[in-house]
Amino acid sequence: MSWTETTRLQYRRSGLRYSSDMTDQEWELIAGFVVEDRRLGRPRATALRVVVEAIFYIAATGCQWRMLPKDFPPYSTVQRYFYRWRDTGTWERINHALLMQAREAAGREASPSAGVIDSQSVKTTEAGGPRGFDAGKKIKGRKRHIITDTGGRLVGAVIHGAEVQDRDGAVPLLASIRSSFPWLRHIFADAGYAGGKLETALAKLGRWTVEIVRRPQGTEGFTLLPRRWVVERTIAWLNRNRRLAKDFEASIESALAWLMIASVKLLIRRIAMGVYP
């Protein structure tokens, strides 16, 4: 990536122990979601900020749990908190709150009214779990199905076997965000979502409009398509986290948690710097 002198200073994190660590301002954005008031039991001996930074370190570097550096808490402790926050939907709640905060700071309504949908097929490993074969991409693994707002912020995601076609995977994805974002009813999508099958399925979820953004006829190679490029850029942003280079997880729940962690890490940095795409 090319940097200008201005953006180099904005994104430099040389003052931190690891570049995946948080600044004080970034920690304040999410501290209220992970720090719990405990009136019973032993006092907590582990600083939760360091636990979150350890999770961000794994997301950024893609290292195994046992390879976590020794200046973090024991990997089993970090793993225990990861599973707790995964099972309670903590990362989804943080992402939801940060999304609305970022939109309001950018002068937009907190809840988006339009979204951009796309999917990414990724290979899985020997860890096991649900998987399938994407005949179009020739990939055996899972498909990350995401929807963003028109600025590229992650609104929702589901993960399923790569054999599921885009028009079929869109239905559970849109159903999962219907109550959280009740005003989002217009979707921009590529030709993989075209056809009456998706419109019929969405009619059971309420009133939706799907706008297909097609490539101009006669174009070859890379073409910047209106609206569609936004969600593709978000996928590229998330893939800067090496934990997402493949799907290393044995469960769909863990795979989705790492996707949300990558989004949260991106949002807190943008909000702290005052950068809103």
Salt bridges, closest charged atoms under 4 A:
ASP21 OD2 - ARG17 NE 3.04
ASP24 OD1 - ARG49 NH1 2.77
GLU26 OE1 - ARG13 NH2 2.98
GLU36 OE1 - ARG84 NH1 3.84
GLU53 OE1 - ARG17 NH2 3.32
GLU53 OE2 - ARG49 NE 3.45
ASP71 OD2 - ARG17 NH1 3.81
ASP87 OD1 - ARG86 NE 2.79
ASP134 OD2 - LYS143 NZ 3.96
ASP149 OD2 - ARG103 NH1 2.95
ASP149 OD2 - ARG153 NH1 2.82
ASP166 OD1 - LYS143 NZ 3.20
ASP168 OD1 - LYS197 NZ 3.15
GLU211 OE1 - HIS186 NE2 2.93
ASP247 OD1 - ARG142 NH1 2.90
GLU249 OE2 - ARG243 NE 3.01
